[in-house]
Amino acid sequence: MNSEFDTSTKLLFVLTGFMAIMVGLIAYVAVFRQPDPLLDPDGKAPPEAAKPETPEGEPCDASSLDGPACPDGKYCHFDVCVPITENHLCGEGASCRDCECESGLLCHHFRCVKEDQVDKTPLECAENPKLAEAVRTLAHKCASRKASVQQIASTGSCTTADWEALALEDEKFDLLLSAFPNRMAIHFPSGLPHLTRQTWPTAAVRSHFVAQIRQFRDALRGSKQIFVIGRASPDGSAKDNHLLAVRRMDLASNMIETVLYEGIPETERDALRIPIRSFTLPTTNPINPVRYRKSYLTNPDGSRPTVSPIIAWDETNQRNLQTALDGGLDLEDRNSRDWQNLYGAINRVVLIIPIPCLGDEYEKRKSVLDRPGDKR
């Protein structure tokens, strides 16, 4: 009995407590109730507020020959005059893919940069389609050897080793270089310079070489990089020929630097330094006289250079080479002794190619209205 009483008593206390809580809640709502903002004081919902009408704007006709008749500050958009909004401007270092750069900045490689920090495309490259195409081709070849996205736009990102590998992969690599103006071809006697002795060139020979190279000083100083490409005659051992080509490239590079920095103090040369890329072309693919004359003795447009690109170790051999290639010798008669001598002479050469642009210089970004097919 005591157990049943205790249970009933406990249940009664619980129910009494629950009822007290409910009474308290009702009293709280009655005292602190706030009016419903959706109802008027009488408890009724107010009538729905009228929504403001969006003005459609003045009608216009964008196709009219007289032009759309929109007031100042508006333009015709889908046959309705709408307000002109200012374009969003991007600051220095910001991406300019979808906006215009602030005043004084240029959009270069999709970034806003200061105008005085941009290397602009030389006129020679901008106005010469064949040269521009050759630069793009070189940049494409260079990009094939690069893993970094930042490096693929420029021919300047390839090292000497990269260019040598590319030259070995492409049998017509030297023909691509024929699109570049101001080329030089420095020729050497058979077996010189010596592989083991430093007795050649003599002071007189070196002076003659430097004087001839000096005629191209402006083109060399105006270049972004200089290719120095060694060849060797197809006769003799391949190993010796390669070593001769390397020695000749070293000598040519040294003489080019002499001309480049003549009259410039040593302390200022580093700021003006132009990269020289020296590499060899394979002796297994020697150049023949007809191809040589077409590729190196004429300008890219087919005209004759004002200054002959042929440079030899003395006046006599330089003149003999020029005469033979200018028609003094039948360049198709491969059986003659003179043809064989000429064939060897033109392959004992270092080709000098000043590269005036790299392909990553600034070019003005075309706006939407400048693109073909868009309405103006």
VENMO-V840634 format. One record per run of one state. SS is the DSSP state (~ for helix, > for strand, _ for the rest). FROM is the first residue (numbers start at 0). TO is the last residue. Records with the same first field share a line. If there is no record, write none. Layout:
BEGIN
SS = FROM-TO ; FROM-TO
END
This chain:
BEGIN
_ = 0-0 ; 32-37 ; 39-43 ; 45-57 ; 59-72 ; 77-78 ; 83-87 ; 90-93 ; 95-98 ; 101-103 ; 108-109 ; 117-118 ; 120-121 ; 126-127 ; 143-147 ; 151-153 ; 157-158 ; 169-171 ; 179-182 ; 187-201 ; 221-223 ; 230-236 ; 260-264 ; 272-273 ; 280-281 ; 285-287 ; 296-308 ; 311-313 ; 328-335 ; 347-347 ; 355-360 ; 362-366 ; 370-375
~ = 1-31 ; 114-116 ; 122-125 ; 128-142 ; 148-150 ; 154-156 ; 159-168 ; 172-178 ; 202-220 ; 237-259 ; 265-271 ; 282-284 ; 288-295 ; 314-327 ; 336-346 ; 367-369
> = 38-38 ; 44-44 ; 58-58 ; 73-76 ; 79-82 ; 88-89 ; 94-94 ; 99-100 ; 104-107 ; 110-113 ; 119-119 ; 183-186 ; 224-229 ; 274-279 ; 309-310 ; 348-354 ; 361-361
END
